[in-house]
């Protein structure tokens, strides 16, 4: 499973001394983008220059524990087939010391010439 490690950024801590819930999806986004580039070979910035727009259509996020200052987190990412053929699910978790703090599923697609499609690299990864 693909993962990236981060330290909680001090600017993400709210008045209660925990990470504001707004920032959990950011850590997941950073990992999703790294997954696409490092594991799938998809550079979404280069693809955008060619008219391909990668986008999240919806997501569900479940908080289990609060991240705190100085936490070192592991954010995972894996692909899962979506029931619609032109969509894919990115299943992700934020963990600290192996304990799940948050889990989410991001539903995404790629628009090319205004039409949803799935890149070959994504389809190949789903077939594994």
JOWOVEN-V107012 format. One record per residue. N is the residue number from 1. RES is the residue in one small letter. SS is DSSP state (~ for helix, > for strand, _ for the rest). Layout:
BEGIN
N;RES;SS + N;RES;SS
END
This chain:
BEGIN
1;x;_ + 2;x;> + 3;x;> + 4;x;> + 5;x;> + 6;x;> + 7;x;> + 8;x;_ + 9;x;_ + 10;x;~ + 11;x;~ + 12;x;~ + 13;x;> + 14;x;_ + 15;x;_ + 16;x;_ + 17;x;_ + 18;x;> + 19;x;> + 20;x;_ + 21;x;~ + 22;x;~ + 23;x;~ + 24;x;~ + 25;x;~ + 26;x;~ + 27;x;~ + 28;x;~ + 29;x;~ + 30;x;~ + 31;x;~ + 32;x;~ + 33;x;~ + 34;x;~ + 35;x;~ + 36;x;~ + 37;x;~ + 38;x;~ + 39;x;_ + 40;x;_ + 41;x;_ + 42;x;_ + 43;x;_ + 44;x;~ + 45;x;~ + 46;x;~ + 47;x;~ + 48;x;~ + 49;x;~ + 50;x;_ + 51;x;_ + 52;x;> + 53;x;> + 54;x;> + 55;x;> + 56;x;> + 57;x;> + 58;x;> + 59;x;> + 60;x;> + 61;x;> + 62;x;> + 63;x;> + 64;x;_ + 65;x;_ + 66;x;_ + 67;x;_ + 68;x;> + 69;x;_ + 70;x;_ + 71;x;_ + 72;x;> + 73;x;> + 74;x;> + 75;x;> + 76;x;> + 77;x;> + 78;x;> + 79;x;> + 80;x;> + 81;x;> + 82;x;_ + 83;x;_ + 84;x;_ + 85;x;_ + 86;x;_ + 87;x;_ + 88;x;> + 89;x;> + 90;x;> + 91;x;> + 92;x;> + 93;x;> + 94;x;> + 95;x;> + 96;x;> + 97;x;_ + 98;x;_ + 99;x;> + 100;x;> + 101;x;> + 102;x;> + 103;x;> + 104;x;> + 105;x;> + 106;x;> + 107;x;> + 108;x;> + 109;x;> + 110;x;> + 111;x;> + 112;x;> + 113;x;_ + 114;x;_ + 115;x;> + 116;x;> + 117;x;> + 118;x;_ + 119;x;_ + 120;x;~ + 121;x;~ + 122;x;~ + 123;x;~ + 124;x;~ + 125;x;~ + 126;x;~ + 127;x;~ + 128;x;_
END
